[in-house]
């Protein structure tokens, strides 16, 4: 085709020089880079929108001041839009809970397990494990049931002083949420 000193290279391709990228290589790298940045620009907001909103994060933990809760008293605070029962158990209530044969319980747990070493502070969600009713017994004057703990009048579930199910249709004890003491008189739940 060509004669003499011209190279036999088609007109649409540039000659390849050793070690140097061709123009087409640069265009391919640039196109892939732009596509990658575009994909990130789309994916990051999609993933970020799945994060909890500020109002949900604010409800994620609840701090409870225990200094005003005397022995034998209980308070109800809100935790993740549910009632949280915080009770300062008396020595008699602790003794009654410790005397229960664990093997006789439907959902066997000791008072020590439920109070995490602070035997006088019982912290549970105030939601019956049967159908989500709110049991009575946290404040004085309410029906505390046959076992001196909590009583759910809707279906008759009865809990002992450690909030363990003893009688009725509820399958489990009242739930103990994650919590930690940040001082002798303050607990953070959640």
GUPABA-896225 format. One line per 4 residues: number of its first residue (from 1); their letters; for each residue x, y, z of N, C-alpha, C. Coordinates in nm, 2 decimals. Last residue first. Layout:
# GUPABA-896225
NUM	a	X Y Z X Y Z X Y Z; ...
This chain:
# GUPABA-896225
190	xxxx	-3.05 0.28 7.72 -3.04 0.28 7.57 -2.90 0.27 7.52; -3.04 0.49 7.99 -3.10 0.37 7.93 -3.09 0.38 7.78; -2.83 0.58 8.25 -2.86 0.61 8.11 -2.91 0.48 8.05; -2.88 0.70 8.58 -2.87 0.58 8.49 -2.91 0.63 8.35
186	xxxx	-2.76 0.83 8.88 -2.80 0.86 8.74 -2.78 0.73 8.66; -2.64 0.80 9.12 -2.78 0.85 9.12 -2.83 0.87 8.98; -2.38 0.72 9.09 -2.46 0.65 9.19 -2.61 0.69 9.18; -2.35 0.75 8.73 -2.31 0.79 8.87 -2.40 0.71 8.96
182	xxxx	-2.42 0.60 8.52 -2.31 0.69 8.50 -2.26 0.76 8.63; -2.51 0.27 8.47 -2.51 0.38 8.57 -2.39 0.47 8.54; -2.68 0.17 8.18 -2.56 0.17 8.26 -2.57 0.29 8.35; -2.88 -0.07 7.99 -2.86 0.06 8.06 -2.73 0.05 8.13
178	xxxx	-3.11 -0.23 7.78 -2.97 -0.20 7.80 -2.96 -0.07 7.88; -3.41 -0.33 7.94 -3.34 -0.27 7.83 -3.19 -0.26 7.87; -3.59 -0.61 8.02 -3.49 -0.52 8.08 -3.41 -0.47 7.97; -3.93 -0.69 7.98 -3.80 -0.67 7.92 -3.71 -0.57 8.00
174	xxxx	-4.10 -0.90 8.20 -4.09 -0.77 8.14 -3.95 -0.75 8.10; -4.08 -1.25 8.08 -4.07 -1.14 8.18 -4.08 -1.01 8.12; -4.32 -1.41 7.86 -4.19 -1.37 7.90 -4.20 -1.27 8.01; -4.59 -1.46 7.79 -4.49 -1.57 7.77 -4.35 -1.54 7.84
170	xxxx	-4.89 -1.41 7.96 -4.77 -1.35 7.91 -4.66 -1.45 7.90; -5.12 -1.52 8.08 -5.09 -1.55 7.95 -4.95 -1.50 7.90; -5.06 -1.61 8.43 -5.13 -1.55 8.32 -5.07 -1.58 8.19; -4.79 -1.57 8.65 -4.92 -1.62 8.63 -4.98 -1.55 8.51
166	xxxx	-4.53 -1.47 8.65 -4.56 -1.58 8.74 -4.69 -1.65 8.71; -4.26 -1.31 8.50 -4.40 -1.36 8.48 -4.42 -1.48 8.57; -4.08 -1.07 8.69 -4.08 -1.20 8.62 -4.22 -1.25 8.61; -4.02 -0.84 8.84 -4.09 -0.83 8.71 -4.08 -0.95 8.62
162	xxxx	-3.95 -0.89 9.09 -3.84 -0.88 8.99 -3.89 -0.87 8.85; -4.19 -0.94 9.22 -4.11 -0.81 9.25 -3.99 -0.79 9.16; -4.38 -1.09 8.95 -4.33 -1.08 9.09 -4.25 -0.95 9.11; -4.68 -1.04 8.76 -4.54 -1.05 8.77 -4.50 -1.03 8.91
158	xxxx	-4.95 -1.17 8.58 -4.90 -1.12 8.71 -4.75 -1.15 8.71; -5.21 -1.11 8.35 -5.07 -1.15 8.37 -5.02 -1.09 8.50; -5.48 -1.05 8.28 -5.45 -1.12 8.40 -5.31 -1.16 8.42; -5.55 -0.89 8.07 -5.56 -1.03 8.05 -5.52 -1.11 8.17
154	xxxx	-5.57 -0.63 8.19 -5.63 -0.66 8.06 -5.65 -0.81 8.04; -5.42 -0.58 8.42 -5.56 -0.61 8.43 -5.63 -0.66 8.30; -5.12 -0.70 8.51 -5.18 -0.65 8.39 -5.33 -0.68 8.39; -4.92 -0.61 8.78 -5.04 -0.68 8.74 -5.10 -0.61 8.61
150	xxxx	-4.61 -0.66 8.95 -4.69 -0.59 8.85 -4.81 -0.67 8.81; -4.56 -0.77 9.25 -4.48 -0.69 9.15 -4.57 -0.61 9.06; -4.70 -0.94 9.42 -4.64 -0.81 9.48 -4.56 -0.73 9.38; -4.84 -1.16 9.34 -4.69 -1.18 9.37 -4.62 -1.05 9.41
146	xxxx	-5.10 -1.08 9.28 -5.08 -1.18 9.38 -4.93 -1.20 9.42; -5.10 -0.72 9.22 -5.12 -0.86 9.19 -5.08 -0.95 9.30; -5.10 -0.46 9.26 -4.96 -0.52 9.23 -4.98 -0.67 9.21; -5.29 -0.19 9.19 -5.29 -0.33 9.21 -5.16 -0.39 9.17
142	xxxx	-5.17 0.12 9.33 -5.21 0.04 9.22 -5.21 -0.11 9.26; -5.06 0.24 9.56 -5.21 0.24 9.54 -5.26 0.16 9.43; -4.76 0.37 9.41 -4.84 0.32 9.53 -4.99 0.33 9.50; -4.67 0.26 9.08 -4.69 0.36 9.18 -4.77 0.30 9.30
138	xxxx	-4.65 0.01 8.95 -4.53 0.09 8.96 -4.55 0.20 9.07; -4.89 -0.12 8.91 -4.80 -0.16 9.02 -4.68 -0.08 9.04; -5.00 -0.25 8.59 -5.01 -0.17 8.70 -4.91 -0.21 8.81; -4.88 -0.27 8.24 -4.92 -0.33 8.37 -4.93 -0.22 8.48
134	xxxx	-5.01 -0.20 7.94 -4.92 -0.14 8.04 -4.97 -0.19 8.18; -4.99 -0.44 7.67 -5.07 -0.36 7.76 -4.96 -0.30 7.86; -4.89 -0.63 7.48 -4.84 -0.49 7.48 -4.92 -0.39 7.57; -4.97 -0.89 7.51 -5.03 -0.81 7.40 -4.99 -0.66 7.40
130	xxxx	-4.75 -1.01 7.67 -4.86 -1.08 7.61 -4.91 -1.00 7.49; -4.57 -0.85 7.80 -4.52 -0.93 7.69 -4.63 -1.02 7.63; -4.65 -0.52 7.88 -4.67 -0.66 7.90 -4.63 -0.74 7.78; -4.42 -0.27 7.94 -4.51 -0.33 7.84 -4.52 -0.48 7.86
126	xxxx	-4.22 -0.10 8.06 -4.35 -0.12 8.12 -4.45 -0.17 8.01; -3.90 -0.23 8.08 -4.00 -0.17 7.99 -4.13 -0.20 8.05; -3.72 -0.18 8.39 -3.79 -0.27 8.29 -3.87 -0.18 8.20; -3.51 -0.20 8.65 -3.54 -0.11 8.54 -3.59 -0.20 8.43
122	xxxx	-3.46 -0.19 8.99 -3.52 -0.27 8.88 -3.57 -0.18 8.77; -3.22 -0.16 9.22 -3.28 -0.09 9.11 -3.33 -0.18 9.00; -3.11 -0.33 9.41 -3.23 -0.25 9.45 -3.29 -0.17 9.34; -2.89 -0.46 9.30 -3.02 -0.54 9.33 -3.14 -0.45 9.37
118	xxxx	-2.70 -0.42 9.07 -2.76 -0.32 9.16 -2.89 -0.37 9.20; -2.65 -0.64 8.90 -2.56 -0.61 9.01 -2.61 -0.50 9.11; -2.86 -0.64 8.71 -2.72 -0.63 8.67 -2.63 -0.58 8.79; -3.12 -0.71 8.75 -3.08 -0.58 8.80 -2.93 -0.55 8.77
114	xxxx	-3.14 -0.97 8.64 -3.24 -0.86 8.59 -3.19 -0.72 8.64; -2.96 -1.12 8.78 -2.95 -1.11 8.63 -3.03 -0.99 8.58; -3.06 -1.10 9.04 -2.92 -1.05 9.01 -2.91 -1.03 8.86; -3.30 -1.24 9.02 -3.30 -1.09 9.04 -3.17 -1.03 9.01
110	xxxx	-3.27 -1.48 8.75 -3.26 -1.43 8.89 -3.27 -1.28 8.90; -3.50 -1.63 8.53 -3.39 -1.53 8.55 -3.39 -1.49 8.70; -3.70 -1.82 8.33 -3.61 -1.82 8.44 -3.50 -1.72 8.44; -4.00 -1.81 8.25 -3.89 -1.74 8.19 -3.78 -1.72 8.30
106	xxxx	-4.15 -1.95 8.43 -4.17 -1.97 8.29 -4.05 -1.92 8.21; -4.01 -2.09 8.73 -4.05 -1.98 8.65 -4.06 -2.02 8.50; -3.91 -2.30 8.88 -4.05 -2.29 8.87 -4.10 -2.17 8.78; -3.64 -2.26 8.89 -3.69 -2.37 8.81 -3.84 -2.36 8.79
102	xxxx	-3.60 -2.07 9.08 -3.58 -2.03 8.94 -3.64 -2.14 8.85; -3.79 -2.01 9.35 -3.72 -2.12 9.29 -3.72 -2.09 9.14; -3.76 -1.71 9.53 -3.83 -1.78 9.43 -3.74 -1.89 9.37; -3.61 -1.56 9.70 -3.66 -1.68 9.76 -3.73 -1.77 9.65
98	xxxx	-3.55 -1.32 9.57 -3.45 -1.41 9.59 -3.49 -1.55 9.63; -3.80 -1.18 9.60 -3.75 -1.22 9.47 -3.64 -1.33 9.47; -3.80 -1.14 9.88 -3.91 -1.22 9.81 -3.87 -1.27 9.68; -3.57 -0.97 9.90 -3.58 -1.10 9.97 -3.68 -1.19 9.90
94	xxxx	-3.66 -0.75 9.76 -3.54 -0.82 9.72 -3.54 -0.96 9.77; -3.88 -0.67 9.92 -3.90 -0.71 9.78 -3.78 -0.79 9.73; -3.74 -0.61 10.16 -3.84 -0.72 10.16 -3.87 -0.77 10.02; -3.57 -0.39 10.08 -3.51 -0.52 10.12 -3.61 -0.64 10.13
90	xxxx	-3.73 -0.25 9.79 -3.71 -0.26 9.93 -3.64 -0.39 9.97; -3.62 -0.11 9.48 -3.68 -0.22 9.56 -3.64 -0.21 9.70; -3.72 0.13 9.29 -3.62 0.12 9.40 -3.67 0.01 9.49; -3.78 0.11 8.95 -3.83 0.09 9.08 -3.71 0.07 9.17
86	xxxx	-3.90 0.23 8.65 -3.78 0.23 8.73 -3.82 0.22 8.88; -4.03 0.15 8.35 -4.05 0.14 8.49 -3.92 0.14 8.56; -4.11 0.33 8.07 -4.00 0.26 8.13 -4.03 0.26 8.28; -4.34 0.32 7.80 -4.31 0.35 7.94 -4.20 0.26 7.99
82	xxxx	-4.21 0.44 7.48 -4.27 0.34 7.56 -4.25 0.37 7.71; -4.06 0.61 7.32 -4.21 0.62 7.31 -4.28 0.50 7.38; -3.80 0.56 7.42 -3.84 0.52 7.28 -3.99 0.51 7.26; -3.92 0.60 7.73 -3.80 0.55 7.66 -3.85 0.50 7.52
78	xxxx	-4.04 0.80 7.99 -4.06 0.75 7.85 -3.93 0.71 7.79; -4.09 0.67 8.32 -4.04 0.77 8.23 -4.06 0.71 8.09; -4.23 0.63 8.63 -4.24 0.59 8.49 -4.19 0.70 8.41; -4.10 0.51 8.94 -4.13 0.61 8.85 -4.15 0.56 8.71
74	xxxx	-4.15 0.39 9.28 -4.12 0.37 9.14 -4.16 0.49 9.06; -4.05 0.29 9.61 -4.11 0.38 9.51 -4.07 0.34 9.37; -3.89 0.14 9.77 -4.03 0.11 9.77 -4.11 0.19 9.67; -3.68 0.41 9.85 -3.70 0.26 9.86 -3.85 0.24 9.86
70	xxxx	-3.73 0.70 9.64 -3.71 0.63 9.77 -3.73 0.48 9.75; -3.60 0.89 9.40 -3.68 0.77 9.41 -3.64 0.69 9.54; -3.43 1.10 9.36 -3.56 1.13 9.43 -3.65 1.01 9.44; -3.21 1.01 9.23 -3.19 1.06 9.36 -3.32 1.09 9.43
66	xxxx	-3.21 0.92 8.97 -3.26 0.83 9.07 -3.26 0.89 9.21; -3.28 1.04 8.66 -3.22 1.08 8.79 -3.29 1.00 8.90; -3.21 0.90 8.35 -3.30 0.90 8.46 -3.22 0.94 8.59; -3.20 0.95 8.01 -3.12 0.96 8.13 -3.22 0.98 8.25
62	xxxx	-3.22 0.76 7.72 -3.30 0.83 7.82 -3.21 0.83 7.95; -3.16 0.73 7.37 -3.12 0.71 7.51 -3.21 0.80 7.60; -3.31 0.79 7.14 -3.23 0.66 7.15 -3.19 0.63 7.29; -3.43 1.03 7.09 -3.50 0.93 7.17 -3.43 0.80 7.20
58	xxxx	-3.25 1.14 6.92 -3.27 1.21 7.05 -3.34 1.11 7.15; -3.27 0.99 6.70 -3.15 0.98 6.77 -3.17 1.04 6.91; -3.52 1.09 6.61 -3.51 0.95 6.65 -3.38 0.93 6.74; -3.46 1.35 6.55 -3.56 1.32 6.65 -3.55 1.18 6.70
54	xxxx	-3.27 1.31 6.34 -3.23 1.37 6.46 -3.33 1.34 6.58; -3.32 0.98 6.18 -3.33 1.13 6.19 -3.29 1.18 6.32; -3.09 0.72 6.09 -3.20 0.77 6.17 -3.20 0.93 6.17; -3.01 0.66 5.74 -2.97 0.69 5.88 -3.09 0.75 5.96
50	xxxx	-3.10 0.66 5.48 -3.14 0.55 5.57 -3.10 0.57 5.71; -2.98 0.87 5.35 -3.12 0.89 5.39 -3.17 0.78 5.48; -2.73 0.77 5.29 -2.74 0.86 5.40 -2.89 0.88 5.45; -2.78 0.62 5.06 -2.75 0.55 5.19 -2.77 0.64 5.31
46	xxxx	-2.85 0.83 4.89 -2.94 0.72 4.91 -2.91 0.64 5.04; -2.62 0.99 4.89 -2.74 1.04 4.95 -2.84 0.93 4.97; -2.43 0.79 4.77 -2.41 0.85 4.90 -2.54 0.91 4.96; -2.53 0.74 4.50 -2.53 0.64 4.61 -2.52 0.70 4.75
42	xxxx	-2.48 0.97 4.35 -2.61 0.91 4.36 -2.63 0.82 4.48; -2.21 1.01 4.37 -2.30 1.13 4.39 -2.44 1.08 4.41; -2.11 0.77 4.28 -2.10 0.81 4.42 -2.19 0.92 4.46; -2.17 0.80 4.01 -2.23 0.69 4.09 -2.22 0.72 4.24
38	xxxx	-2.00 1.01 3.94 -2.15 1.02 3.93 -2.22 0.92 4.01; -1.75 0.90 3.99 -1.79 1.01 4.07 -1.94 1.03 4.06; -1.77 0.70 3.78 -1.75 0.66 3.92 -1.79 0.77 4.02; -1.79 0.85 3.55 -1.90 0.76 3.59 -1.89 0.72 3.73
34	xxxx	-1.54 0.98 3.56 -1.66 1.06 3.57 -1.78 0.97 3.61; -1.37 0.75 3.53 -1.36 0.84 3.65 -1.49 0.92 3.67; -1.44 0.66 3.27 -1.47 0.57 3.39 -1.46 0.66 3.52; -1.35 0.88 3.12 -1.49 0.84 3.12 -1.53 0.76 3.24
30	xxxx	-1.07 0.88 3.18 -1.15 1.00 3.21 -1.30 0.96 3.22; -1.01 0.63 3.06 -0.98 0.66 3.20 -1.07 0.77 3.25; -1.07 0.68 2.79 -1.13 0.57 2.86 -1.12 0.60 3.02; -0.90 0.90 2.73 -1.04 0.92 2.72 -1.12 0.81 2.80
26	xxxx	-0.65 0.77 2.76 -0.68 0.88 2.84 -0.83 0.90 2.85; -0.67 0.58 2.55 -0.65 0.53 2.69 -0.69 0.65 2.79; -0.67 0.75 2.33 -0.79 0.67 2.36 -0.79 0.62 2.50; -0.41 0.85 2.33 -0.52 0.94 2.35 -0.65 0.86 2.39
22	xxxx	-0.19 0.62 2.50 -0.26 0.68 2.38 -0.37 0.77 2.42; 0.09 0.67 2.71 -0.05 0.63 2.69 -0.10 0.69 2.56; 0.41 0.54 2.65 0.33 0.66 2.65 0.18 0.61 2.63; 0.56 0.30 2.62 0.56 0.37 2.75 0.47 0.49 2.76
18	xxxx	0.62 0.35 2.27 0.65 0.27 2.39 0.65 0.35 2.52; 0.35 0.47 2.09 0.49 0.50 2.13 0.51 0.42 2.26; 0.16 0.39 1.81 0.18 0.37 1.96 0.33 0.39 1.99; 0.00 0.62 1.59 0.11 0.53 1.61 0.13 0.51 1.76
14	xxxx	-0.35 0.64 1.59 -0.22 0.70 1.61 -0.12 0.60 1.63; -0.60 0.55 1.35 -0.52 0.52 1.47 -0.39 0.60 1.47; -0.70 0.62 1.10 -0.78 0.65 1.22 -0.71 0.61 1.35; -0.53 0.53 0.90 -0.54 0.67 0.92 -0.62 0.70 1.05
10	xxxx	-0.32 0.25 0.97 -0.44 0.31 0.92 -0.46 0.45 0.97; 0.02 0.23 0.88 -0.07 0.26 0.99 -0.20 0.31 0.94; 0.29 0.17 0.77 0.17 0.11 0.73 0.07 0.12 0.85; 0.48 0.47 0.73 0.44 0.36 0.81 0.31 0.30 0.76
6	xxxx	0.70 0.57 0.46 0.58 0.59 0.54 0.54 0.46 0.61; 0.92 0.53 0.29 0.94 0.56 0.43 0.81 0.59 0.51; 0.80 0.32 0.04 0.91 0.39 0.09 0.91 0.41 0.24; 0.44 0.32 0.01 0.58 0.30 -0.04 0.68 0.37 0.03
2	xx	0.16 0.14 0.11 0.24 0.26 0.11 0.38 0.23 0.06; 0.08 -0.12 0.00 0.00 0.00 0.00 0.09 0.13 0.00
